[in-house]
Amino acid sequence: AWCNYNDTTINDSHNVSSMTDVETGVSWANFGTNMANGSYAMSASTYSGTCVRHGPYIMSKSTSQVKVLSLLETNCNYADSSVDIIIFGD
């Protein structure tokens, strides 16, 4: 699975069916088809032309979704940003 999104807007993806906005800077990526188990590997990255983003971080994961957050480096508040996630598993 993989996804490029901003808040709840999916720009492109494979096996990510939707995004759930938890709060500013915190989103669930919901899988179209569940993973076989929760022991998959995942990586996330973000880009900001102003270099004020920090993270993103994976907060939790299950067979059906992953929770990702992004923070502002300047004050550690959550912030919506463009994020890329990649998931490898069965």
N, C-alpha and C positions, 0 to 999 in steps of 0.2 A: 504494500500500500504506500501511497505517497500523496502529498497535497501541498498546494500553494494557496494560501488564504490570507484574508485581512478581516479580522473580527469574525463575522459569520459569512462573509462572501468568499465562496470557493472560486478561485480563478481557473484552476485545472486540478485534476486528481485522478487517482486510480484506487478503487475500493474504499474511498472516503465518501459516504453518501450525503453527509450534512455536517454542519458545525452548530454547536449549541453555545450561545453566549452566556457565561456564568456571571461575569461582571466585567468591568473594563479591564482589558489585558488578560483575561482568563477565559479559555474556550475549551470545549470538548470536541474532539474530532471523532465522529461516529462512523464505524466501519459498515460498508454495505454487506459484507460477508464476514462473520466473526472469525477471529484467529483461532487456531486449534487449541492454544493455551496462552497463558499470560507471560510466558518466558521469551517473548520476542525481543529483538533489539530495535532501538529507535534512536533517531538523531533529529534535532531541530536546529534551525538557524534563522536569523533575521537580518535585515539590512536597513540601515537608516543613513541617508546622505549627511545628516547632521551629527552622527556619531553619539547620540544621546541614549541609544537603546542598550539594554543590559539583559542578556538571556537570549533566547527563551529557555525555559526550564520545563522539564516533564514533571508534573506534580504527582500523577498517578496513572495507572494503566490497567486495563482489564481485557478480556477477549473481545469485547465489543466496542471499546473506545479508549482514547487517551486524553488526558487533561494537560493542557499546555498553558504556561503563563509567560508574559513578557513585562519587564520592568524598565522604567526610566533610570538611567545611570545617575542622573543629577539629583534625584530625590527618592529613588526606590519605590515610587508609586507605580501601580500597574498601568500599562499603556497599550492600546490597540496598535498593532503594527502588522506589516506584511511578514508572514512566517512561512517557512518551508519545513515540512516534516517528511521523513523517510522511515518506513517500518519494514523490517525483515523478519519473517517467521513462517511457521507452518500454517 
